[in-house]
Amino acid sequence: MNKEAKDIRDLLNQELIDQRVLWSYKNPEHNLIPDDILIEKTLINLDIEDINKLFLIFPKRKIREIWNNRIVINDAQFHSMNLLLALLYFKIKNPDIYLKRCLYKHNKALET
């Protein structure tokens, strides 16, 4: 990871600490949290400017995968945010249909 990406990562990490999102991590400022947790917590808890920074340091594919696997499946809690992310960042044309389809697939996978 280059210095600029590390600086952005550290900034996001610090913002999550300041927002008390990482309360369950022992010394989160010293232990770099995993990429998937950083992406998930940033998408859920931080603002658009911080979310934009994610796209500077991680591939869009990775961010979308984490969004699909961890946030979309909790759509009842995050529906408005999921619509925004789907439209703004992932250019999904029919976000309501997309979100319903993802939930359906997730629920079907749980049944088997």
C-alpha positions as CSV (number, residue, x, y, z in Angstrom):
1,M,0.0,0.0,0.0
2,N,1.4,3.4,-1.0
3,K,1.8,6.2,1.5
4,E,-1.2,8.1,0.2
5,A,-3.5,5.1,0.5
6,K,-2.1,4.4,4.0
7,D,-2.8,8.0,5.0
8,I,-6.4,7.7,3.7
9,R,-6.8,4.4,5.5
10,D,-5.5,5.9,8.8
11,L,-7.8,8.9,8.4
12,L,-10.8,6.6,8.0
13,N,-9.7,4.5,10.9
14,Q,-9.4,7.5,13.1
15,E,-12.8,8.9,12.0
16,L,-14.3,5.5,13.0
17,I,-12.6,5.7,16.3
18,D,-13.7,9.3,16.9
19,Q,-17.3,8.2,16.1
20,R,-16.9,5.4,18.6
21,V,-17.8,2.8,15.9
22,L,-14.8,0.6,16.8
23,W,-15.6,0.4,20.5
24,S,-15.3,-3.4,20.4
25,Y,-11.8,-3.4,19.1
26,K,-8.9,-3.5,21.6
27,N,-6.7,-0.5,20.8
28,P,-8.1,0.1,17.3
29,E,-5.7,3.0,16.7
30,H,-2.8,0.6,17.1
31,N,-4.2,-2.5,15.4
32,L,-5.2,-1.9,11.9
33,I,-8.7,-3.2,11.4
34,P,-9.3,-5.6,8.5
35,D,-10.2,-4.1,5.1
36,D,-13.7,-5.6,5.1
37,I,-14.5,-4.1,8.5
38,L,-13.1,-0.7,7.5
39,I,-15.3,-0.7,4.3
40,E,-18.4,-1.9,6.1
41,K,-18.2,0.5,9.0
42,T,-17.3,3.4,6.7
43,L,-20.3,2.7,4.4
44,I,-22.7,2.5,7.4
45,N,-21.4,5.1,9.8
46,L,-19.5,7.8,7.9
47,D,-20.5,10.5,5.4
48,I,-20.2,10.8,1.7
49,E,-16.8,12.4,1.7
50,D,-15.4,9.5,3.7
51,I,-17.2,6.9,1.5
52,N,-15.6,8.6,-1.5
53,K,-12.2,8.1,0.1
54,L,-12.8,4.3,0.2
55,F,-12.9,4.3,-3.6
56,L,-9.5,5.9,-3.7
57,I,-7.9,3.0,-1.8
58,F,-10.0,0.0,-2.6
59,P,-11.3,-1.5,-5.9
60,K,-15.0,-0.8,-6.6
61,R,-15.5,-4.5,-7.0
62,K,-14.3,-5.2,-3.4
63,I,-16.4,-2.4,-1.9
64,R,-19.5,-3.6,-3.8
65,E,-18.9,-7.2,-2.7
66,I,-18.7,-6.2,1.0
67,W,-21.8,-4.0,0.5
68,N,-23.7,-6.9,-1.0
69,N,-22.6,-9.5,1.6
70,R,-22.9,-7.4,4.8
71,I,-25.2,-4.4,4.3
72,V,-27.7,-5.3,1.6
73,I,-28.8,-8.4,3.5
74,N,-29.8,-6.0,6.4
75,D,-31.9,-3.9,4.0
76,A,-34.7,-3.3,6.5
77,Q,-32.3,-1.4,8.7
78,F,-30.3,0.3,5.8
79,H,-32.9,0.6,3.0
80,S,-32.5,4.4,2.3
81,M,-28.7,4.1,2.5
82,N,-28.7,1.1,0.2
83,L,-30.7,2.9,-2.4
84,L,-28.3,5.8,-2.3
85,L,-25.2,3.6,-2.6
86,A,-26.8,1.6,-5.4
87,L,-27.6,4.7,-7.4
88,L,-24.7,6.9,-6.6
89,Y,-21.7,4.5,-6.5
90,F,-22.7,1.3,-8.2
91,K,-24.9,2.7,-11.0
92,I,-27.7,0.2,-10.5
93,K,-30.6,1.3,-12.6
94,N,-33.5,-0.3,-10.6
95,P,-32.2,-0.4,-7.0
96,D,-35.4,-1.5,-5.4
97,I,-35.6,-4.5,-7.7
98,Y,-31.9,-5.2,-7.2
99,L,-32.2,-5.0,-3.4
100,K,-35.2,-7.3,-3.4
101,R,-33.4,-9.8,-5.6
102,C,-30.4,-9.8,-3.3
103,L,-32.5,-10.4,-0.2
104,Y,-34.4,-13.2,-2.0
105,K,-31.1,-14.9,-2.9
106,H,-29.8,-14.5,0.6
107,N,-32.9,-15.9,2.2
108,K,-33.0,-18.8,-0.2
109,A,-29.4,-19.6,0.6
110,L,-30.3,-19.7,4.3
111,E,-33.1,-22.2,3.6
112,T,-30.8,-24.8,2.1
